[in-house]
Structure formats: C-alpha cells, structure tokens
Amino acid sequence: MVRITRIKMIKPYFKSKDKAFTLLHGDIFELLTQFDFKFDMVFADPPYFLSNDGLTIKNGKITSVNKGKWDKSKGFDYINNFNRRWLKLIRDKMKEDATIWISGTIHNIFSIGQLLTELDFKILNIVTWEKTNPPPNFSCRYFTHSTEQIIWARKNAKVPHYFNYELMKEINNNKQMKDVWALPAIAKWEKSCGKHPTQKPLSILTRIILASTKKGAWVLDPFTGSSTTGIASNLIKRKFIGIDIEKEYLEISKCRKLEIENTPFLDRYRDNIQDLKNLR
Ligand SMILES: C[S@@+](CC[C@H](N)C(=O)[O-])C[C@H]1O[C@@H](n2cnc3c(N)ncnc32)[C@H](O)[C@@H]1O
C-alpha cells in the first residue's frame, strides 16, 4: 500500500472520493518542501514567461498573448533561476526509476534542456507535438508556430526507466512510435468546466502517461492549471496530485474530476481521446 506520509499534514484544496485525485493550493516552492512522498512520473508545464504584451490571432480575432501575472516575461536569468529551483525540488520527489516530462516552447525549452543536464537527469527523447490546427502567424514575418516540445528525461542515468514500447506500437498501427506526434490543439469539449489560457489537450497527456507508467502509478503535476494531467491519469487508472498557485484553476480542475465521475461525461471523454479510441 502506498502511504503518502507527510502529505497528510498539508490540507488539500480538494480530494476526490476515490482518493485518486488530490489538489494542493499554493506556491510549489513552499509546498514541495513540506512533504517527502516519491512519485513514479512527473509532468510539468511550467510558465513559459511569454506574456510580453504582444498580439496573436485566436478564433479569427486579434488577442493579447498575455496569459496571466504568473507568466509575465522577466528575462533569461529569471527564467533560468526559476527553472533550476523547481527542477531541483522535483528531482527529490521522484523515485529512482521515475521519469519527468516537461513541455515548452522556444521561450523556455533551451533553459530546461540545459538544466536537466546540469542537474544529472538523463534526457531520453524530445517529443515534438505537431499541432494539426495551429493559429495563423499574425506578423507574417515568421513561419507559423505549429509545434511544442516535450522533453522526456529520467532521474537517474544508471537506473532503467519504464517504457510501454509495445502499447505505443499498437496505438501506431503496429509501427514504432516516432518522437513527432501529430495531434490537434485543444478542442471545445475539453473546456466544459471553464477556460485555462494554456490548457493542454487530453490526447497528449494520455499518450505520455500510457507510455511511461503502469496502472496504479502516482503522477505529480507541479503546475497543474486545469489538471489535464490528473484527468488523463484517472481515466487510465493512475493516481494524481496537482499543485497550482491560482484557486481559479483548481476550481476548473475539481469540476473536471467531478465530470468524469459521471458516466455520460466519462464516455464523452473516452470517445474523444485518440489513443483510447484506438485501444477499444
Ligand atoms: C502553463 S500553465 C499549466 C496548464 C496545464 N498544463 C493545463 O493543462 O491546464 C502553468 C500553471 O502554473 C501555475 N503556476 C505558476 N507559478 C506557480 C508556482 N510558483 N507554484 C504553483 N503554481 C504555479 C499557473 O497558475 C498556471 O496555471
């Protein structure tokens, strides 16, 4: 039985009836030092620090690129220090055979890649998520940005990690799965509980969790937002703890968990996630 020893001392913002979905409210730099539980897998979608008052096009309308005060552009040194601090704390929360997935764009991915090496992680893959329906480029001075990178790394260079190679092959028409995944950007049905400005699609998180964990595994998302990681984890019988500094996003997370406890909603989630459809 997995005992979350010192995590019990932190009052959760929300804990589901099935005990497989826990949300903690606060700053990771304070919360992560308050418990010593070790996870099987971490997914992190940290702030990209791209909110620089620029403009983009969303649903055909000119919109600000700003996401929120947590994402304000603060310069390379700040981004690097922020990433070093949370990566150090997270490494300590990982089992020796655990892996971590970190998503990013040109704004932060080079900093993350360098720090993973500096902190003795072993980089396994850099998955490119190719968005099948990207927003157009507003300035017409660059190629349309249509990808995000997700770095997959393991904690310990000497300890083997888990990879569900056969399942990934099965999902991919019995061909080896490549590190380029063509999956659509977030769909409307995924926003039924409200909007998070950088919500990840469930199709990405489901594939990540299927590839790198077994049933019953404990998954941590330190920047949980709307808890796409938690919803995907629970849909495929993994257990989840998510942290966010903004209560507004934890409310969206809680609503999404309550939705999947309800059969018609659960079926809609399962029917719309590419890899779950293919596995039926
Ligand atoms: C890029 S978003 C994650 C979105 C998430 N992947 C989803 O699917 O909804 C980053 C999140 O980190 C949270 N955040 C930023 N700084 C934080 C901190 N120091 N501690 C905890 N959460 C933080 C923000 O509130 C935001 O929701």
The ligand as an SDF file (V2000), in Angstrom:
LIG
                    3D

 27 29  0  0  0  0  0  0  0  0999 V2000
    1.3320   26.5640  -18.3550 C   0  0  0  0  0  0  0  0  0  0  0  0
    0.1290   26.5010  -17.0800 S   0  0  0  0  0  0  0  0  0  0  0  0
   -0.2830   24.7720  -16.9410 C   0  0  0  0  0  0  0  0  0  0  0  0
   -1.5080   24.3760  -17.7290 C   0  0  0  0  0  0  0  0  0  0  0  0
   -1.8760   22.9080  -17.5530 C   0  0  0  0  0  0  0  0  0  0  0  0
   -0.9150   22.0330  -18.2020 N   0  0  0  0  0  0  0  0  0  0  0  0
   -3.2740   22.5830  -18.1120 C   0  0  0  0  0  0  0  0  0  0  0  0
   -3.4270   21.6580  -18.9390 O   0  0  0  0  0  0  0  0  0  0  0  0
   -4.2200   23.2730  -17.7230 O   0  0  0  0  0  0  0  0  0  0  0  0
    1.1470   26.8260  -15.7030 C   0  0  0  0  0  0  0  0  0  0  0  0
    0.4080   26.8860  -14.3620 C   0  0  0  0  0  0  0  0  0  0  0  0
    1.3740   27.0720  -13.3350 O   0  0  0  0  0  0  0  0  0  0  0  0
    0.7980   27.8350  -12.2930 C   0  0  0  0  0  0  0  0  0  0  0  0
    1.9210   28.4080  -11.5260 N   0  0  0  0  0  0  0  0  0  0  0  0
    2.7900   29.3700  -11.9130 C   0  0  0  0  0  0  0  0  0  0  0  0
    3.7140   29.5810  -10.9780 N   0  0  0  0  0  0  0  0  0  0  0  0
    3.4400   28.7150   -9.9590 C   0  0  0  0  0  0  0  0  0  0  0  0
    4.0570   28.4330   -8.6950 C   0  0  0  0  0  0  0  0  0  0  0  0
    5.1350   29.0990   -8.3050 N   0  0  0  0  0  0  0  0  0  0  0  0
    3.5220   27.4670   -7.9180 N   0  0  0  0  0  0  0  0  0  0  0  0
    2.4070   26.7740   -8.3240 C   0  0  0  0  0  0  0  0  0  0  0  0
    1.7900   27.0040   -9.4960 N   0  0  0  0  0  0  0  0  0  0  0  0
    2.3010   27.9560  -10.2990 C   0  0  0  0  0  0  0  0  0  0  0  0
   -0.0880   28.8440  -13.0310 C   0  0  0  0  0  0  0  0  0  0  0  0
   -1.1250   29.3240  -12.1960 O   0  0  0  0  0  0  0  0  0  0  0  0
   -0.6020   28.0400  -14.2350 C   0  0  0  0  0  0  0  0  0  0  0  0
   -1.8860   27.5070  -14.0130 O   0  0  0  0  0  0  0  0  0  0  0  0
  1  2  1  0
  2  3  1  0
  2 10  1  0
  3  4  1  0
  4  5  1  0
  5  6  1  0
  5  7  1  0
  7  8  2  0
  7  9  1  0
 10 11  1  0
 11 12  1  0
 11 26  1  0
 12 13  1  0
 13 14  1  0
 13 24  1  0
 14 15  1  0
 14 23  1  0
 15 16  2  0
 16 17  1  0
 17 18  1  0
 17 23  2  0
 18 19  1  0
 18 20  2  0
 20 21  1  0
 21 22  2  0
 22 23  1  0
 24 25  1  0
 24 26  1  0
 26 27  1  0
M  CHG  2   2   1   9  -1
M  END
$$$$
